[in-house]
Amino acid sequence: MLDMLKQTGRPEMVVGWYHSHPGFGCWLSGVDINTQQSFEALTERTVAVVVDPVQSVKGKVVIDAFRLINPN
């Protein structure tokens, strides 16, 4: 992914990723933690954003951002 970004010649960089847990709230699953570890290996300040669109539709915006503590 980063190689493809470099090929564009644009100055942007990856600062995080996002996904949803519809109806389950905002948290990082084991798979999400592994994904976040791979992003933090590239840039330690990367964030994971999780949205629960089901709760958000009910009038309560549910969104959280995460970084790992001592991921090693």
Backbone atoms as SQL, in Angstrom:
CREATE TABLE atoms (id INTEGER PRIMARY KEY, chain TEXT, resi INTEGER, resn TEXT, atom TEXT, x REAL, y REAL, z REAL);
INSERT INTO atoms VALUES
  (1, 'A', 1, 'MET', 'N', 0.819, -1.183, 0.000),
  (2, 'A', 1, 'MET', 'CA', 0.000, 0.000, 0.000),
  (3, 'A', 1, 'MET', 'C', 0.869, 1.256, 0.000),
  (4, 'A', 2, 'LEU', 'N', 1.887, 1.277, 0.858),
  (5, 'A', 2, 'LEU', 'CA', 2.744, 2.458, 0.911),
  (6, 'A', 2, 'LEU', 'C', 3.540, 2.626, -0.372),
  (7, 'A', 3, 'ASP', 'N', 3.915, 1.512, -0.986),
  (8, 'A', 3, 'ASP', 'CA', 4.626, 1.593, -2.263),
  (9, 'A', 3, 'ASP', 'C', 3.745, 2.236, -3.325),
  (10, 'A', 4, 'MET', 'N', 2.478, 1.873, -3.341),
  (11, 'A', 4, 'MET', 'CA', 1.549, 2.468, -4.308),
  (12, 'A', 4, 'MET', 'C', 1.386, 3.965, -4.049),
  (13, 'A', 5, 'LEU', 'N', 1.347, 4.359, -2.785),
  (14, 'A', 5, 'LEU', 'CA', 1.232, 5.776, -2.447),
  (15, 'A', 5, 'LEU', 'C', 2.469, 6.537, -2.925),
  (16, 'A', 6, 'LYS', 'N', 3.651, 5.963, -2.727),
  (17, 'A', 6, 'LYS', 'CA', 4.886, 6.610, -3.183),
  (18, 'A', 6, 'LYS', 'C', 4.897, 6.797, -4.695),
  (19, 'A', 7, 'GLN', 'N', 4.342, 5.838, -5.422),
  (20, 'A', 7, 'GLN', 'CA', 4.325, 5.914, -6.884),
  (21, 'A', 7, 'GLN', 'C', 3.485, 7.075, -7.401),
  (22, 'A', 8, 'THR', 'N', 2.558, 7.556, -6.607),
  (23, 'A', 8, 'THR', 'CA', 1.720, 8.676, -7.051),
  (24, 'A', 8, 'THR', 'C', 2.487, 9.987, -7.044),
  (25, 'A', 9, 'GLY', 'N', 3.585, 10.036, -6.274),
  (26, 'A', 9, 'GLY', 'CA', 4.363, 11.266, -6.184),
  (27, 'A', 9, 'GLY', 'C', 3.726, 12.314, -5.286),
  (28, 'A', 10, 'ARG', 'N', 2.657, 11.961, -4.619),
  (29, 'A', 10, 'ARG', 'CA', 1.970, 12.904, -3.735),
  (30, 'A', 10, 'ARG', 'C', 2.630, 12.892, -2.360),
  (31, 'A', 11, 'PRO', 'N', 2.575, 14.006, -1.623),
  (32, 'A', 11, 'PRO', 'CA', 3.257, 14.087, -0.332),
  (33, 'A', 11, 'PRO', 'C', 2.485, 13.471, 0.843),
  (34, 'A', 12, 'GLU', 'N', 1.255, 13.010, 0.618),
  (35, 'A', 12, 'GLU', 'CA', 0.471, 12.472, 1.718),
  (36, 'A', 12, 'GLU', 'C', 1.107, 11.215, 2.298),
  (37, 'A', 13, 'MET', 'N', 0.775, 10.957, 3.566),
  (38, 'A', 13, 'MET', 'CA', 1.242, 9.739, 4.205),
  (39, 'A', 13, 'MET', 'C', 0.084, 9.094, 4.964),
  (40, 'A', 14, 'VAL', 'N', 0.200, 7.817, 5.235),
  (41, 'A', 14, 'VAL', 'CA', -0.834, 7.088, 5.960),
  (42, 'A', 14, 'VAL', 'C', -0.763, 7.477, 7.431),
  (43, 'A', 15, 'VAL', 'N', -1.905, 7.890, 7.993),
  (44, 'A', 15, 'VAL', 'CA', -1.948, 8.261, 9.408),
  (45, 'A', 15, 'VAL', 'C', -2.873, 7.352, 10.209),
  (46, 'A', 16, 'GLY', 'N', -3.556, 6.441, 9.508),
  (47, 'A', 16, 'GLY', 'CA', -4.432, 5.531, 10.224),
  (48, 'A', 16, 'GLY', 'C', -5.361, 4.788, 9.295),
  (49, 'A', 17, 'TRP', 'N', -6.291, 4.089, 9.897),
  (50, 'A', 17, 'TRP', 'CA', -7.264, 3.311, 9.151),
  (51, 'A', 17, 'TRP', 'C', -8.565, 3.320, 9.933),
  (52, 'A', 18, 'TYR', 'N', -9.651, 3.019, 9.250),
  (53, 'A', 18, 'TYR', 'CA', -10.940, 3.000, 9.939),
  (54, 'A', 18, 'TYR', 'C', -11.770, 1.812, 9.481),
  (55, 'A', 19, 'HIS', 'N', -12.695, 1.422, 10.329),
  (56, 'A', 19, 'HIS', 'CA', -13.630, 0.349, 10.002),
  (57, 'A', 19, 'HIS', 'C', -14.821, 0.444, 10.946),
  (58, 'A', 20, 'SER', 'N', -15.807, -0.403, 10.734),
  (59, 'A', 20, 'SER', 'CA', -17.010, -0.340, 11.565),
  (60, 'A', 20, 'SER', 'C', -17.275, -1.663, 12.269),
  (61, 'A', 21, 'HIS', 'N', -17.973, -1.551, 13.390),
  (62, 'A', 21, 'HIS', 'CA', -18.502, -2.692, 14.127),
  (63, 'A', 21, 'HIS', 'C', -19.998, -2.432, 14.272),
  (64, 'A', 22, 'PRO', 'N', -20.777, -2.681, 13.235),
  (65, 'A', 22, 'PRO', 'CA', -22.206, -2.352, 13.269),
  (66, 'A', 22, 'PRO', 'C', -22.962, -3.053, 14.405),
  (67, 'A', 23, 'GLY', 'N', -23.445, -2.247, 15.341),
  (68, 'A', 23, 'GLY', 'CA', -24.237, -2.773, 16.445),
  (69, 'A', 23, 'GLY', 'C', -23.444, -3.359, 17.595),
  (70, 'A', 24, 'PHE', 'N', -22.117, -3.345, 17.515),
  (71, 'A', 24, 'PHE', 'CA', -21.290, -3.968, 18.551),
  (72, 'A', 24, 'PHE', 'C', -20.480, -2.975, 19.378),
  (73, 'A', 25, 'GLY', 'N', -20.586, -1.695, 19.109),
  (74, 'A', 25, 'GLY', 'CA', -19.793, -0.711, 19.834),
  (75, 'A', 25, 'GLY', 'C', -18.397, -0.584, 19.252),
  (76, 'A', 26, 'CYS', 'N', -17.596, 0.230, 19.908),
  (77, 'A', 26, 'CYS', 'CA', -16.249, 0.529, 19.405),
  (78, 'A', 26, 'CYS', 'C', -15.194, -0.115, 20.288),
  (79, 'A', 27, 'TRP', 'N', -14.431, -0.998, 19.712),
  (80, 'A', 27, 'TRP', 'CA', -13.352, -1.713, 20.384),
  (81, 'A', 27, 'TRP', 'C', -12.476, -2.342, 19.312),
  (82, 'A', 28, 'LEU', 'N', -11.302, -2.821, 19.696),
  (83, 'A', 28, 'LEU', 'CA', -10.413, -3.493, 18.748),
  (84, 'A', 28, 'LEU', 'C', -10.446, -4.992, 19.011),
  (85, 'A', 29, 'SER', 'N', -10.837, -5.755, 18.015),
  (86, 'A', 29, 'SER', 'CA', -10.814, -7.220, 18.109),
  (87, 'A', 29, 'SER', 'C', -9.368, -7.695, 17.989),
  (88, 'A', 30, 'GLY', 'N', -9.148, -8.974, 18.148),
  (89, 'A', 30, 'GLY', 'CA', -7.809, -9.530, 17.972),
  (90, 'A', 30, 'GLY', 'C', -7.270, -9.280, 16.578),
  (91, 'A', 31, 'VAL', 'N', -8.127, -9.432, 15.576),
  (92, 'A', 31, 'VAL', 'CA', -7.726, -9.153, 14.189),
  (93, 'A', 31, 'VAL', 'C', -7.388, -7.673, 14.037),
  (94, 'A', 32, 'ASP', 'N', -8.211, -6.808, 14.646),
  (95, 'A', 32, 'ASP', 'CA', -7.960, -5.364, 14.578),
  (96, 'A', 32, 'ASP', 'C', -6.624, -5.005, 15.228),
  (97, 'A', 33, 'ILE', 'N', -6.307, -5.646, 16.347),
  (98, 'A', 33, 'ILE', 'CA', -5.037, -5.379, 17.032),
  (99, 'A', 33, 'ILE', 'C', -3.871, -5.773, 16.131),
  (100, 'A', 34, 'ASN', 'N', -3.972, -6.917, 15.468),
  (101, 'A', 34, 'ASN', 'CA', -2.912, -7.326, 14.533),
  (102, 'A', 34, 'ASN', 'C', -2.772, -6.324, 13.394),
  (103, 'A', 35, 'THR', 'N', -3.906, -5.861, 12.866),
  (104, 'A', 35, 'THR', 'CA', -3.872, -4.862, 11.793),
  (105, 'A', 35, 'THR', 'C', -3.224, -3.581, 12.293),
  (106, 'A', 36, 'GLN', 'N', -3.608, -3.139, 13.492),
  (107, 'A', 36, 'GLN', 'CA', -3.038, -1.914, 14.049),
  (108, 'A', 36, 'GLN', 'C', -1.545, -2.072, 14.286),
  (109, 'A', 37, 'GLN', 'N', -1.109, -3.231, 14.748),
  (110, 'A', 37, 'GLN', 'CA', 0.324, -3.471, 14.945),
  (111, 'A', 37, 'GLN', 'C', 1.082, -3.314, 13.632),
  (112, 'A', 38, 'SER', 'N', 0.506, -3.804, 12.539),
  (113, 'A', 38, 'SER', 'CA', 1.197, -3.685, 11.251),
  (114, 'A', 38, 'SER', 'C', 1.269, -2.226, 10.809),
  (115, 'A', 39, 'PHE', 'N', 0.228, -1.449, 11.073),
  (116, 'A', 39, 'PHE', 'CA', 0.269, -0.026, 10.735),
  (117, 'A', 39, 'PHE', 'C', 1.266, 0.718, 11.619),
  (118, 'A', 40, 'GLU', 'N', 1.286, 0.404, 12.923),
  (119, 'A', 40, 'GLU', 'CA', 2.208, 1.077, 13.837),
  (120, 'A', 40, 'GLU', 'C', 3.656, 0.703, 13.554),
  (121, 'A', 41, 'ALA', 'N', 3.899, -0.456, 12.959),
  (122, 'A', 41, 'ALA', 'CA', 5.260, -0.833, 12.576),
  (123, 'A', 41, 'ALA', 'C', 5.777, 0.095, 11.484),
  (124, 'A', 42, 'LEU', 'N', 4.871, 0.620, 10.664),
  (125, 'A', 42, 'LEU', 'CA', 5.249, 1.552, 9.597),
  (126, 'A', 42, 'LEU', 'C', 5.397, 2.970, 10.126),
  (127, 'A', 43, 'THR', 'N', 4.454, 3.383, 10.950),
  (128, 'A', 43, 'THR', 'CA', 4.441, 4.724, 11.543),
  (129, 'A', 43, 'THR', 'C', 3.848, 4.595, 12.935),
  (130, 'A', 44, 'GLU', 'N', 4.654, 4.794, 13.969),
  (131, 'A', 44, 'GLU', 'CA', 4.196, 4.511, 15.333),
  (132, 'A', 44, 'GLU', 'C', 3.019, 5.368, 15.784),
  (133, 'A', 45, 'ARG', 'N', 2.776, 6.495, 15.131),
  (134, 'A', 45, 'ARG', 'CA', 1.677, 7.370, 15.547),
  (135, 'A', 45, 'ARG', 'C', 0.367, 7.089, 14.806),
  (136, 'A', 46, 'THR', 'N', 0.292, 5.981, 14.102),
  (137, 'A', 46, 'THR', 'CA', -0.909, 5.606, 13.362),
  (138, 'A', 46, 'THR', 'C', -2.074, 5.346, 14.318),
  (139, 'A', 47, 'VAL', 'N', -3.275, 5.736, 13.917),
  (140, 'A', 47, 'VAL', 'CA', -4.460, 5.502, 14.738),
  (141, 'A', 47, 'VAL', 'C', -5.444, 4.576, 14.028),
  (142, 'A', 48, 'ALA', 'N', -6.209, 3.861, 14.823),
  (143, 'A', 48, 'ALA', 'CA', -7.309, 3.035, 14.322),
  (144, 'A', 48, 'ALA', 'C', -8.606, 3.709, 14.761),
  (145, 'A', 49, 'VAL', 'N', -9.498, 3.968, 13.826),
  (146, 'A', 49, 'VAL', 'CA', -10.789, 4.579, 14.135),
  (147, 'A', 49, 'VAL', 'C', -11.866, 3.528, 13.919),
  (148, 'A', 50, 'VAL', 'N', -12.733, 3.381, 14.917),
  (149, 'A', 50, 'VAL', 'CA', -13.834, 2.421, 14.826),
  (150, 'A', 50, 'VAL', 'C', -15.147, 3.182, 14.982),
  (151, 'A', 51, 'VAL', 'N', -16.089, 2.885, 14.101),
  (152, 'A', 51, 'VAL', 'CA', -17.402, 3.525, 14.111),
  (153, 'A', 51, 'VAL', 'C', -18.468, 2.445, 14.274),
  (154, 'A', 52, 'ASP', 'N', -19.498, 2.751, 15.070),
  (155, 'A', 52, 'ASP', 'CA', -20.668, 1.872, 15.136),
  (156, 'A', 52, 'ASP', 'C', -21.821, 2.611, 14.467),
  (157, 'A', 53, 'PRO', 'N', -22.063, 2.338, 13.184),
  (158, 'A', 53, 'PRO', 'CA', -23.097, 3.081, 12.457),
  (159, 'A', 53, 'PRO', 'C', -24.515, 2.785, 12.936),
  (160, 'A', 54, 'VAL', 'N', -24.741, 1.614, 13.509),
  (161, 'A', 54, 'VAL', 'CA', -26.082, 1.279, 13.995),
  (162, 'A', 54, 'VAL', 'C', -26.453, 2.185, 15.163),
  (163, 'A', 55, 'GLN', 'N', -25.551, 2.315, 16.123),
  (164, 'A', 55, 'GLN', 'CA', -25.801, 3.203, 17.257),
  (165, 'A', 55, 'GLN', 'C', -25.864, 4.654, 16.805),
  (166, 'A', 56, 'SER', 'N', -25.023, 5.008, 15.837),
  (167, 'A', 56, 'SER', 'CA', -24.997, 6.388, 15.347),
  (168, 'A', 56, 'SER', 'C', -26.314, 6.773, 14.689),
  (169, 'A', 57, 'VAL', 'N', -26.963, 5.845, 13.993),
  (170, 'A', 57, 'VAL', 'CA', -28.250, 6.117, 13.348),
  (171, 'A', 57, 'VAL', 'C', -29.329, 6.381, 14.398),
  (172, 'A', 58, 'LYS', 'N', -29.164, 5.818, 15.580),
  (173, 'A', 58, 'LYS', 'CA', -30.145, 5.995, 16.654),
  (174, 'A', 58, 'LYS', 'C', -29.986, 7.342, 17.358),
  (175, 'A', 59, 'GLY', 'N', -29.159, 8.230, 16.802),
  (176, 'A', 59, 'GLY', 'CA', -29.000, 9.563, 17.368),
  (177, 'A', 59, 'GLY', 'C', -27.822, 9.717, 18.304),
  (178, 'A', 60, 'LYS', 'N', -27.043, 8.683, 18.472),
  (179, 'A', 60, 'LYS', 'CA', -25.884, 8.726, 19.360),
  (180, 'A', 60, 'LYS', 'C', -24.658, 8.386, 18.523),
  (181, 'A', 61, 'VAL', 'N', -23.832, 9.363, 18.222),
  (182, 'A', 61, 'VAL', 'CA', -22.640, 9.111, 17.408),
  (183, 'A', 61, 'VAL', 'C', -21.652, 8.290, 18.233),
  (184, 'A', 62, 'VAL', 'N', -21.305, 7.127, 17.711),
  (185, 'A', 62, 'VAL', 'CA', -20.392, 6.231, 18.415),
  (186, 'A', 62, 'VAL', 'C', -19.165, 6.044, 17.533),
  (187, 'A', 63, 'ILE', 'N', -18.067, 6.692, 17.953),
  (188, 'A', 63, 'ILE', 'CA', -16.807, 6.642, 17.207),
  (189, 'A', 63, 'ILE', 'C', -15.663, 6.754, 18.215),
  (190, 'A', 64, 'ASP', 'N', -14.647, 5.939, 18.067),
  (191, 'A', 64, 'ASP', 'CA', -13.481, 5.977, 18.949),
  (192, 'A', 64, 'ASP', 'C', -12.212, 5.802, 18.130),
  (193, 'A', 65, 'ALA', 'N', -11.117, 6.341, 18.648),
  (194, 'A', 65, 'ALA', 'CA', -9.802, 6.192, 18.018),
  (195, 'A', 65, 'ALA', 'C', -8.886, 5.467, 19.000),
  (196, 'A', 66, 'PHE', 'N', -8.032, 4.602, 18.469),
  (197, 'A', 66, 'PHE', 'CA', -7.176, 3.763, 19.309),
  (198, 'A', 66, 'PHE', 'C', -5.727, 3.774, 18.824),
  (199, 'A', 67, 'ARG', 'N', -4.819, 3.650, 19.798),
  (200, 'A', 67, 'ARG', 'CA', -3.418, 3.330, 19.541),
  (201, 'A', 67, 'ARG', 'C', -3.036, 2.267, 20.551),
  (202, 'A', 68, 'LEU', 'N', -2.083, 1.432, 20.208),
  (203, 'A', 68, 'LEU', 'CA', -1.691, 0.350, 21.104),
  (204, 'A', 68, 'LEU', 'C', -0.678, 0.837, 22.131),
  (205, 'A', 69, 'ILE', 'N', -0.736, 0.254, 23.316),
  (206, 'A', 69, 'ILE', 'CA', 0.229, 0.541, 24.373),
  (207, 'A', 69, 'ILE', 'C', 1.154, -0.661, 24.461),
  (208, 'A', 70, 'ASN', 'N', 2.449, -0.434, 24.338),
  (209, 'A', 70, 'ASN', 'CA', 3.433, -1.521, 24.382),
  (210, 'A', 70, 'ASN', 'C', 3.027, -2.684, 23.487),
  (211, 'A', 71, 'PRO', 'N', 2.937, -2.450, 22.176),
  (212, 'A', 71, 'PRO', 'CA', 2.458, -3.494, 21.270),
  (213, 'A', 71, 'PRO', 'C', 3.384, -4.694, 21.140),
  (214, 'A', 72, 'ASN', 'N', 4.617, -4.601, 21.600),
  (215, 'A', 72, 'ASN', 'CA', 5.557, -5.725, 21.441),
  (216, 'A', 72, 'ASN', 'C', 5.438, -6.724, 22.541);
